[in-house]
Amino acid sequence: MPIRIAGKRTSLNLKDCIFPVRAYWDLTPAPLNAPIDHLKTCEEIVRNKVLSVDLADANIPLSKTVIEILERLSGENVALSLTISGELLNPSTVSLLRRSNVRAVFFGVSSLEEVAATIDRMREYDRTVSDGASWRIGHRWGISFNVCDTNYRELPEAILVCVQNRVPRFVVPMQRLVGNRECFYVSEKERQELALKVIGGEWENGTIAIHDPFLWRVFYPGVQFPEGGCQGANSMFYISPEGDVYPCPSLPIKLGSLRDSSLKDIILSPQKQELRERLLRPPEACLDCNELDRCVGGCRGRAYVSRGSLNVNDPACG
């Protein structure tokens, strides 16, 4: 069944940042024997003027760590987004989130069935809440759909269900490829099959964010992928549960560890600067491609993981 989505999106074209403006920070799966000072990391995020933090915690209930981080960053000039399990839709969690300065709360799902179940929990909570204060915290909530080889065909219908139920936000997050995780991508033929289920148009009162440059084309065929190419080691960085720092969640080239280095030292390190210079150069395998200006080499992390080099094309491009 066709769906209608937003066909227009604006973004910054960030070519060269001395200090990254956003961080992706995963707290789970927590390491067993790696002492990490999370509050010290918060201090460094504030000191280095990181503008936004996308925090993810899969624990049920919320871990003490994420609560401490929310409390520490509350009142700071940091835009916080939090991805948690849909099972955490309960009065205590809602009360905590309403007291924090969380800009957006996403419920992580990995199937169409989980999308429906999360929406059902939303409705049930709204029916039973006694003080008239909806858990929804305005429009600062949404669904985070982790795409993989077993569920990518469900993506158009999952978005449609969210549209029909007025879910304000839907995000396909960046793949986590740190820690020898399996690299997934949708082939050109598979994208063509998905595109048959999607038509351009306007998703009123909603936003779809897709962090895969080739899946992006399926849903926004006439719109340039945001930010003008890979922002790894530039406008973004990623903190793993072990406290290690990477250019982005999808590029497993370790820049340093917060266990023994400061965030500022890692950001200003020659290794980080050299990597950024390499990422600014298009892959050698793409130099003669007519699509280079449009895709800017695709996902550089996916190319690195699947083919062992930054000078090859994203395997999703065929």
LUMGUPA-379777 format. One record per residue: residue number from 1; x, y, z of N, C-alpha, C in turn. Coordinates in steps of 0.2 Angstrom, whole numbers, plus 2048, in hexadecimal, padded with zeros to 3 digits. Example, Ala and Ser with C-alpha at 12.3 -4.5 7.8 and 13.67 -1.06 7.14 Angstrom:
<nodes>
 num n_c1 n_c2 n_c3 ca_c1 ca_c2 ca_c3 c_c1 c_c2 c_c3
   1  842  7E4  827   83E   7EA   827  842  7F0  827
   2  840  7F5  823   844   7FB   824  840  800  827
</nodes>
This chain:
<nodes>
 num n_c1 n_c2 n_c3 ca_c1 ca_c2 ca_c3 c_c1 c_c2 c_c3
   1  804  7FA  800   800   800   800  804  806  800
   2  803  80B  7FB   807   811   7FB  807  815  801
   3  80C  819  803   80C   81E   808  80E  824  806
   4  80C  82A  809   80E   830   808  813  833  80D
   5  819  836  80B   81E   838   810  820  83F  80E
   6  823  842  813   826   849   811  82B  848  80C
   7  82A  84D  807   82F   84D   801  834  852  801
   8  835  856  807   839   85B   807  83C  85C  80E
   9  843  85D  80E   846   85D   815  84C  862  814
  10  84D  866  819   853   86B   819  858  869  81E
  11  85E  86A  81C   864   868   821  86A  86D  820
  12  86E  86D  824   875   870   824  87A  86C  820
  13  87E  870  81C   883   86D   818  889  86E  81C
  14  88B  869  820   891   86A   824  897  867  821
  15  89C  86B  81F   8A2   868   81C  8A7  867  821
  16  8A9  86B  825   8AE   86A   82A  8AD  86E  830
  17  8AC  869  835   8AB   86C   83C  8B1  86A  841
  18  8B3  86F  844   8B9   86E   849  8B6  869  84F
  19  8B1  86B  851   8AD   867   857  8A7  865  854
  20  8A5  85E  855   89F   85B   853  899  85F  857
  21  893  85F  854   88E   862   857  889  85D  85A
  22  88A  857  858   885   852   85B  889  84B  85C
  23  886  848  861   889   842   864  883  83C  864
  24  885  836  862   881   830   862  884  82C  868
  25  881  82A  86D   883   827   873  87F  821  875
  26  882  81B  874   87E   815   876  881  813  87D
  27  87C  811  881   87D   80F   888  87D  807  889
  28  87A  804  884   879   7FD   884  87C  7FA  87E
  29  87E  7F4  87E   87F   7EF   884  885  7F2  888
  30  884  7F3  88E   889   7F5   893  88F  7F0  894
  31  895  7F2  893   89B   7EE   894  89B  7EB  89C
  32  89E  7E6  89D   89E   7E3   8A3  8A4  7E6  8A7
  33  8AA  7E7  8A4   8AF   7E9   8A8  8B3  7EF  8A5
  34  8AF  7F4  8A4   8B2   7FA   8A1  8AF  800  8A5
  35  8B3  803  8AA   8B0   808   8AE  8B0  80F  8A9
  36  8AA  811  8A9   8A9   817   8A5  8A5  81D  8A9
  37  8A8  823  8A9   8A5   828   8AD  8A1  82C  8A8
  38  89A  82A  8A9   895   82D   8A4  894  834  8A6
  39  894  836  8AC   893   83D   8AE  899  842  8AB
  40  89F  83F  8AC   8A5   842   8A9  8A4  844  8A1
  41  8A1  83E  89E   8A0   83F   897  89B  845  896
  42  896  845  89A   891   84A   899  894  851  89A
  43  899  852  89F   89C   858   8A0  8A0  85A  899
  44  8A3  855  896   8A7   856   890  8A3  858  88A
  45  89D  855  88A   898   857   885  896  85E  886
  46  895  860  88C   893   867   88D  898  86C  88C
  47  89E  86A  88E   8A4   86F   88D  8A6  870  886
  48  8A5  86B  882   8A7   86B   87B  8A1  86D  877
  49  89C  870  87A   896   873   876  893  86E  871
  50  893  868  872   88F   863   86E  887  865  86F
  51  884  866  869   87E   869   869  878  864  86A
  52  879  85E  868   874   859   869  877  852  86A
  53  873  84E  86E   875   848   870  870  843  86F
  54  871  83E  86B   86C   838   86A  86E  832  86E
  55  86A  832  873   86C   82D   879  868  826  877
  56  86A  821  878   867   81A   877  868  816  87D
  57  862  813  880   863   80E   886  85E  809  885
  58  860  803  884   85B   7FD   883  859  7FA  889
  59  85B  7FC  88F   85A   7F9   896  852  7FA  897
  60  850  7F5  89B   849   7F5   89E  84A  7F3  8A5
  61  848  7F7  8AA   847   7FE   8A9  84C  802  8A7
  62  84B  809  8A6   851   80D   8A5  857  80C  8AA
  63  85D  80C  8A7   862   80C   8AC  863  812  8B0
  64  867  811  8B5   869   816   8BA  86D  81B  8B6
  65  871  818  8B1   876   81D   8AD  872  822  8A9
  66  86D  81F  8A5   869   824   8A1  866  829  8A5
  67  863  827  8AB   860   82C   8AF  865  832  8B2
  68  86B  830  8B3   870   834   8B6  872  839  8B0
  69  872  836  8AA   874   83A   8A4  86F  840  8A3
  70  868  83D  8A3   863   842   8A2  863  848  8A7
  71  864  846  8AD   864   84B   8B2  86A  850  8B2
  72  870  84D  8B0   876   851   8AF  875  856  8A9
  73  872  854  8A4   871   858   89E  86B  85D  89E
  74  867  85B  8A3   861   85F   8A3  863  867  8A5
  75  860  86B  8A1   862   872   8A2  867  875  89E
  76  86B  870  89B   871   872   897  86E  874  890
  77  873  877  88C   871   879   885  873  873  880
  78  870  86D  882   871   867   87E  86A  864  87C
  79  869  863  876   862   860   874  863  858  874
  80  85F  856  879   85F   84E   87A  85A  84B  877
  81  85C  845  873   857   840   871  858  839  874
  82  853  836  876   854   82F   879  850  82A  876
  83  854  824  874   851   81E   871  850  819  877
  84  84A  816  878   849   811   87D  844  80C  87B
  85  843  807  87F   83F   802   87D  838  804  87E
  86  833  802  879   82C   804   87A  829  801  880
  87  82C  7FC  883   829   7F9   889  82A  7FE  88F
  88  82E  803  88E   82E   808   894  829  80D  894
  89  824  80C  890   81E   811   890  81A  810  897
  90  81C  813  89C   819   812   8A3  819  819  8A6
  91  815  81A  8AC   815   820   8AF  81C  823  8B2
  92  820  81E  8B5   826   820   8B8  82B  823  8B2
  93  82B  820  8AD   830   822   8A7  82D  828  8A4
  94  827  829  8A3   824   82F   8A1  825  835  8A5
  95  824  834  8AC   826   839   8B0  82D  83C  8B0
  96  831  837  8B0   838   838   8AF  83A  83D  8A9
  97  837  83A  8A3   839   83E   89D  836  845  89D
  98  830  846  8A0   82D   84C   8A0  831  851  8A4
  99  834  84F  8A9   838   853   8AD  83F  855  8AA
 100  841  851  8A5   848   852   8A2  847  857  89C
 101  84C  858  899   84C   85D   893  84C  859  88C
 102  84A  853  88C   84A   84E   886  846  852  881
 103  84A  853  87B   846   856   876  842  851  872
 104  844  84A  872   840   845   86E  841  83F  871
 105  83C  83B  872   83C   834   874  83A  82F  86F
 106  83F  82A  86D   83D   825   868  83D  81E  86B
 107  838  81B  869   837   814   86B  83A  80F  866
 108  83F  80B  867   843   807   863  83F  801  861
 109  83E  7FF  85B   83A   7F9   858  83E  7F6  853
 110  83D  7F0  851   840   7ED   84C  83B  7E8  847
 111  835  7EA  848   830   7E6   844  829  7EA  843
 112  825  7E9  83E   81F   7EC   83E  81A  7EA  844
 113  81B  7E4  846   817   7E2   84C  819  7E6  852
 114  81F  7E8  853   821   7EC   859  81F  7F3  858
 115  81F  7F5  852   81C   7FC   851  815  7FC  853
 116  811  7F7  851   80A   7F7   853  809  7F7  85B
 117  80D  7F2  85E   80D   7F1   865  80F  7F8  869
 118  814  7FB  866   816   802   869  810  807  869
 119  80D  807  863   807   80C   862  801  80A  867
 120  800  804  868   7FB   801   86C  7FD  803  874
 121  803  803  876   805   805   87C  804  80D  87D
 122  805  810  878   804   818   878  7FD  819  879
 123  7F8  816  876   7F1   817   877  7EF  815  87D
 124  7F1  80F  880   7EF   80D   886  7F1  812  88C
 125  7F7  814  88B   7FA   819   890  7F6  81F  890
 126  7F4  822  88B   7F0   828   88A  7E9  827  88D
 127  7E6  821  88C   7E0   81F   88F  7E0  81F  897
 128  7E5  81D  899   7E6   81B   8A1  7E9  821  8A5
 129  7EC  826  8A1   7F0   82B   8A5  7EA  82F  8A9
 130  7EC  831  8AF   7E6   834   8B3  7E7  83B  8B4
 131  7ED  83E  8B3   7EE   845   8B4  7ED  849  8AE
 132  7EB  846  8A8   7EA   849   8A2  7F1  84B  89E
 133  7F6  849  8A1   7FD   84B   89E  7FF  845  89A
 134  7FE  846  893   800   840   88F  808  83F  88F
 135  80A  838  88E   811   836   88E  814  839  888
 136  810  83C  883   813   83E   87D  818  844  87D
 137  817  848  882   81C   84D   883  81C  852  87D
 138  816  854  87B   815   858   875  816  853  86F
 139  81A  855  86A   81B   851   864  822  84E  864
 140  825  84E  86A   82C   84C   86B  82D  845  86C
 141  82A  841  867   82A   839   868  82A  836  861
 142  82C  830  861   82B   82D   85A  82D  825  85B
 143  82E  822  855   830   81B   854  837  81B  851
 144  83B  817  853   842   816   850  842  80F  84E
 145  842  80E  847   841   807   844  848  805  842
 146  84B  800  845   852   7FD   843  851  7F8  83D
 147  853  7FB  838   853   7F7   832  858  7F1  831
 148  856  7EB  82F   85B   7E6   82E  858  7E2  828
 149  85C  7DC  827   85A   7D8   821  853  7D4  822
 150  851  7D4  828   84B   7D0   829  845  7D5  829
 151  846  7DB  82A   840   7DF   82B  83F  7E5  826
 152  844  7E6  821   844   7EC   81D  83E  7ED  819
 153  83B  7E7  817   835   7E7   813  82F  7EA  816
 154  82F  7EA  81D   82A   7EC   821  82A  7F4  822
 155  82F  7F7  820   830   7FE   821  82B  803  81E
 156  829  802  818   823   806   815  81D  805  819
 157  81B  7FF  81B   815   7FE   81F  816  801  826
 158  81C  800  829   81D   803   830  81C  80A  830
 159  81F  80E  82A   81E   815   82A  816  817  829
 160  813  813  825   80C   814   824  808  813  82A
 161  809  80E  82E   806   80D   834  807  813  839
 162  80D  816  839   80E   81C   83D  80B  822  83B
 163  80A  823  834   807   828   831  7FF  828  833
 164  7FC  822  832   7F5   821   834  7F4  823  83B
 165  7F9  821  840   7F8   822   847  7FB  829  849
 166  7FD  82D  845   7FF   834   846  805  834  84B
 167  80A  82F  84A   810   82F   84D  814  835  84A
 168  816  839  84E   819   83F   84C  820  83E  848
 169  824  839  84B   82B   838   848  82C  831  847
 170  830  830  841   832   829   840  839  829  83D
 171  83E  825  840   845   826   83E  847  81F  83D
 172  84B  81E  838   84F   818   836  856  81A  838
 173  859  818  83E   85F   81A   841  865  817  83D
 174  86B  81A  83E   871   818   83B  873  811  83E
 175  875  80D  839   877   806   83B  87D  807  840
 176  87D  802  845   883   802   84A  887  7FC  847
 177  88D  7FE  845   892   7FA   842  898  7F9  846
 178  898  7FC  84C   89E   7FB   850  89D  7F5  854
 179  8A2  7F1  855   8A2   7EB   859  8A0  7E5  855
 180  8A3  7E5  84E   8A2   7DF   84A  89A  7DE  849
 181  896  7E3  848   88F   7E1   847  88E  7E1  83F
 182  889  7DD  83E   888   7DB   837  886  7E1  833
 183  889  7E2  82D   887   7E8   828  881  7E6  824
 184  87C  7EA  824   876   7E9   820  875  7EF  81B
 185  873  7ED  815   871   7F2   810  86C  7EF  80C
 186  868  7F4  808   863   7F2   804  865  7F3  7FD
 187  865  7ED  7F9   868   7EE   7F2  863  7F2  7EE
 188  866  7F4  7E8   862   7F8   7E3  85B  7F4  7E1
 189  85B  7EE  7E0   855   7EA   7DE  850  7EB  7E4
 190  853  7EA  7EA   84E   7EA   7F0  84B  7F1  7F1
 191  84F  7F6  7F0   84D   7FD   7F0  847  7FE  7EB
 192  848  7FC  7E5   843   7FC   7E0  83C  7F9  7E2
 193  83D  7F3  7E6   837   7F0   7E8  834  7F4  7EE
 194  838  7F7  7F2   835   7FB   7F7  832  802  7F4
 195  835  804  7EF   832   80B   7EC  82B  80A  7E9
 196  82A  804  7E7   823   803   7E5  81D  803  7EA
 197  81F  803  7F0   81B   804   7F6  81A  80B  7F8
 198  81E  80F  7F5   81F   816   7F8  81D  81B  7F2
 199  81A  820  7F4   819   826   7EF  81B  82C  7F2
 200  81D  831  7EF   81F   838   7F1  819  83C  7F4
 201  81A  841  7F8   814   845   7FA  816  848  801
 202  811  849  805   812   84D   80B  810  849  811
 203  814  848  816   812   844   81C  810  84A  821
 204  80A  84C  821   808   851   826  809  850  82D
 205  80C  855  830   80D   855   838  812  84F  839
 206  816  84D  835   81B   848   836  822  849  833
 207  827  845  836   82D   845   833  830  83E  832
 208  833  83D  82D   837   837   82C  83E  838  82B
 209  842  835  82F   84A   836   82F  84D  82F  82D
 210  850  82F  828   853   829   825  85B  82A  825
 211  85F  826  828   866   827   829  86A  823  824
 212  867  81F  820   86A   81B   81A  869  81F  814
 213  86E  821  811   86E   825   80B  86A  822  805
 214  86A  81B  804   867   818   7FF  860  816  801
 215  85E  815  807   857   814   809  854  81B  808
 216  858  820  80A   855   827   809  852  828  802
 217  855  826  7FD   853   827   7F6  84C  824  7F5
 218  84B  81E  7F8   845   81B   7F7  83F  81F  7F9
 219  840  823  7FF   83A   827   802  83B  82E  800
 220  841  831  7FE   842   838   7FC  845  838  7F5
 221  843  835  7F0   846   834   7E9  849  83B  7E6
 222  846  840  7E8   848   847   7E5  84B  84B  7E9
 223  84D  849  7EF   850   84D   7F4  857  84B  7F6
 224  85C  850  7F6   863   84E   7F7  864  84B  7FE
 225  868  846  7FF   869   843   806  86C  849  80A
 226  869  84A  811   86B   850   815  872  850  816
 227  875  856  817   87C   857   81A  881  856  815
 228  880  855  80F   885   855   80A  88A  84F  80B
 229  888  849  80D   88D   844   80D  88F  842  814
 230  893  83E  815   895   83B   81C  898  840  820
 231  895  840  826   896   845   82C  89A  842  831
 232  89D  83C  830   8A1   838   835  8A7  83C  837
 233  8A9  83D  83D   8AF   841   83F  8AF  848  83D
 234  8A8  84A  83C   8A8   851   83A  8A2  854  83F
 235  89C  854  83D   897   857   841  894  852  846
 236  897  84C  846   894   847   84B  89A  842  84D
 237  898  83F  853   89D   83A   855  898  835  859
 238  89B  82F  85A   897   82A   85E  89B  827  864
 239  897  826  869   89A   824   86F  897  81D  870
 240  89B  818  871   899   811   872  898  80F  879
 241  894  80A  87B   893   808   882  899  808  886
 242  89F  806  882   8A5   805   886  8A9  80C  887
 243  8A6  811  884   8A9   818   885  8AE  819  87F
 244  8AE  815  87A   8B3   817   874  8AF  81C  870
 245  8B3  820  86C   8B1   825   868  8B2  823  861
 246  8AD  824  85D   8AE   822   855  8AB  828  851
 247  8AD  828  84B   8AA   82E   847  8A3  82E  846
 248  8A0  828  846   898   827   846  896  820  848
 249  890  81F  849   88E   818   84B  890  813  846
 250  890  815  83F   891   810   83A  898  80F  837
 251  89D  813  83A   8A4   812   838  8A9  810  83E
 252  8AA  80A  83E   8AE   807   844  8B6  809  843
 253  8B7  80F  843   8BE   811   843  8BF  815  84A
 254  8C2  812  84F   8C2   814   856  8C7  81B  856
 255  8C4  820  858   8C8   826   859  8CB  827  860
 256  8C9  824  865   8CC   824   86C  8C7  821  871
 257  8C8  822  877   8C4   81F   87C  8C3  825  882
 258  8BD  826  884   8BC   82B   889  8BE  828  890
 259  8C1  822  890   8C3   81F   896  8CA  821  898
 260  8CE  823  893   8D5   826   894  8D6  82C  890
 261  8D2  82F  88C   8D3   836   889  8CD  83A  88A
 262  8CE  841  889   8C8   845   889  8C5  846  882
 263  8BF  848  882   8BB   848   87C  8BE  84D  878
 264  8C1  853  87B   8C4   858   877  8CA  856  873
 265  8CE  852  877   8D4   84F   874  8D3  84A  86E
 266  8CE  846  86F   8CC   842   86A  8C9  846  863
 267  8C5  84B  865   8C3   84F   85F  8C8  852  85B
 268  8CD  855  85F   8D3   859   85C  8D9  854  85A
 269  8D8  84E  85B   8DE   84A   859  8DF  849  852
 270  8E6  848  850   8E8   848   849  8E4  842  846
 271  8E3  83C  84A   8DF   837   847  8D8  839  844
 272  8D5  83D  848   8CE   83F   846  8CE  843  840
 273  8D3  848  840   8D4   84D   83B  8D5  849  834
 274  8DA  844  835   8DC   841   82F  8D6  83D  82C
 275  8D2  83A  831   8CC   836   82E  8C7  83A  82B
 276  8C6  840  82E   8C1   845   82B  8C4  847  824
 277  8CA  848  823   8CD   84A   81C  8CB  844  817
 278  8CC  83E  81A   8CB   838   815  8C4  838  813
 279  8BF  839  818   8B8   839   817  8B6  83E  812
 280  8B9  844  812   8B7   849   80E  8B9  848  807
 281  8BD  843  805   8BF   841   7FF  8BA  83C  7FC
 282  8B7  83C  7F6   8B3   837   7F4  8B7  830  7F3
 283  8B4  82B  7F4   8B7   824   7F3  8BA  824  7EC
 284  8C0  821  7EB   8C3   821   7E4  8BE  81D  7DF
 285  8BB  818  7E2   8B7   814   7DE  8B1  818  7DB
 286  8AF  81E  7DE   8A9   821   7DC  8AB  827  7D8
 287  8B1  829  7D6   8B3   82F   7D3  8B0  830  7CC
 288  8AF  82A  7C8   8AC   82B   7C2  8A4  829  7C1
 289  8A1  829  7C7   89A   828   7C8  896  82E  7C7
 290  891  82E  7C3   88C   833   7C1  888  835  7C7
 291  888  830  7CC   884   831   7D2  888  834  7D8
 292  88E  836  7D7   892   838   7DD  890  83E  7E0
 293  88E  843  7DC   88B   849   7DF  885  848  7E3
 294  881  843  7E2   87B   842   7E5  87C  83D  7EC
 295  880  838  7EB   881   834   7F1  887  835  7F5
 296  88C  839  7F2   892   83A   7F5  896  834  7F9
 297  895  82F  7F5   899   829   7F7  895  824  7FC
 298  88F  826  7FE   88A   822   802  88D  821  809
 299  88C  81C  80C   88E   81B   813  895  818  813
 300  89A  81C  816   8A1   81B   815  8A2  815  81A
 301  89E  815  820   89F   810   825  89D  809  822
 302  898  809  81E   896   802   81B  89B  800  816
 303  89E  804  813   8A3   802   80E  8A9  7FF  812
 304  8AB  803  817   8B1   801   81B  8B0  7FA  81E
 305  8AA  7F9  821   8A8   7F2   824  8A8  7ED  81F
 306  8A4  7EE  81A   8A3   7E8   815  8A9  7E7  810
 307  8AD  7EC  80F   8B2   7EC   80A  8B9  7EE  80C
 308  8BA  7F0  812   8C0   7F1   815  8C4  7F7  813
 309  8C0  7FC  810   8C4   802   80E  8BF  808  80E
 310  8C2  80E  80E   8BE   814   80E  8BE  816  806
 311  8C1  813  802   8C2   815   7FB  8BE  811  7F6
 312  8B9  80D  7F9   8B4   809   7F5  8AD  80C  7F6
 313  8A9  80A  7F1   8A2   80D   7F2  89E  809  7F7
 314  899  80C  7F9   894   809   7FE  891  803  7FA
 315  891  7FD  7FD   88E   7F7   7FA  887  7F8  7F8
 316  884  7FC  7FB   87C   7FD   7F9  87C  800  7F2
 317  881  803  7F0   880   807   7E9  880  802  7E3
 318  882  7FB  7E5   882   7F6   7E0  889  7F5  7DD
</nodes>
